[in-house]
């Protein structure tokens, strides 16, 4: 299995984020959190960091957004070395943490108008953003009255206010019911289609699989593997098709090699003579691949 700096599957064209041998230790701890990780992210890509709590995902994100600057190695975002960035950097990136902070005594709309006033460039209309995430009816509610899921959607609006070129999202579907999680995923994909580069940190393998062009498995401050979810599933899965069918009153299943499936007499017999319940390929799940590669679970 590839080691951490052999893990990139393809060279990245037009990189927006370039990280080379990033190391980081929190002051006073003497314990290194990141151990020389390297990766690049292309313009307009959605890149996911997947790993258990304490793996280094949040530390990596904090370095990328400029909160932590005492690192070793090279970290460039939008052509700027992060340790040299100034306040103008935050005009170009959007950040949505998992646990958002707002002014709880102000309304939803008042919060967005306040944050909007901090930017010097063009901004979105707050009410338009609220409509997109299904919060228009809550515009005049105090933030203290919102559920966690509503706050998460409001947090996403805040991150988009200034039309950032790079968007950093931490657990973007956390606390959302399936309907609103889908709305959030659709909006993230819309931003990608508009050319925004998006970095996601998450435990949610299903969301990562749906959204990400590439994912990085990170454990103990090291990247174990980087590739697209599709390539990982094809490489790690079985090249077979499983057919579930009814034989009389009995439900049965059989597996068939994908190669030369159209010439497989038994396969043709099954689908021709029996009622088919399900048929699907046996690619591995992203979570199982993570466990196989890292020897760890996401908890």
C-alpha angles and dihedrals in degrees: 000000000000118000120235099275094038090056103092107105099202136012111265117239119211096004118205094182122039121181121178124183094333114190127178138178124179110242114265096013100089087207119115115227100183120040109202101301121183131191143136131215123205126226111273095014128128108224122189131204109206124188147111124280111290094022094120100261096122093041090053091049092049090053091050094051092047100249092117115042104160094092135127122231131035125305119174127175120181088351095305126115102234097225088059098048123119133199092287088072089074090060087066103044134056124208130195115181122200092245105044125203122213138160097272096199092054123079124254092256094044090054093053093046090051094051090043090058091061094067125082099201133064116307139192124255105260095219090054091055091047090053091053093056096040097253101113091107089054095051094112098040118107112252088239087068095057127102120234091259092052090049090051091054091046089050090056090052091052091052091054098046096099098039096247123205091216125037124198115198126184114201092332095187097043113131094009126126116232094266095052092039088059091048089052093048091049091051091049090052090048090055090050090051088053090056101262116147110225131197117193129189113196151146089211107102093181092056091046091051092051097045113027129090088195135005133203121211107216125188129164092354095306131105108231099182141359124194144114116288089238094054092045092052093047094047097045099036131081118266092232142106121225118210122194113196144161119251102188105307094337123095113219137175133205133182123222131188111253092222112093091358091155090060096045104114096198092050091050090047093052096048092041099049107030140057106257115223099179138348124189144146120258101236115156120255117249090241092054090048089052091052092046094049100041104025088229138101125227094251 
